[in-house]
Amino acid sequence: MMIRLRTESLRQFQKRATQLTTNTLLPILTNLKLSYSGDICTLTKNNIGAVIVGQVEATGDACNILINERIFFAIVSSSKQEFIEIQSCKRLHRAKRTVLQECTLNMELTAKRLLQ
């Protein structure tokens, strides 16, 4: 699984999404949902009281994933690249990790490198 998203479009979504307080009482709500199909990736942030939805042009493989909001936005904010790619690791998949764990692990490693 791989999705390629334009960084500037993600920054525009981030500006809107950060206006919505993150609900930490339910751990699932600390994640963003990315649904990719066709040429559009739909990003969704939900805190039970409100929902923000954005659409970004993308390329890659059709999928639905959850990504930790804090880590994802740290990467988006600090990226100097035109595109951000989210890619699963088959090696981790064989270790029976979920797509969320794969993406979160990859993003944590990338965030650590970017923020050092």
Summary of the structure (lengths in Angstrom):
residues: 116
radius of gyration: 13.5
end to end distance: 27.5
largest distance: 38.0
contacts: 324
relative contact order: 0.22
helix: 41%
strand: 34%
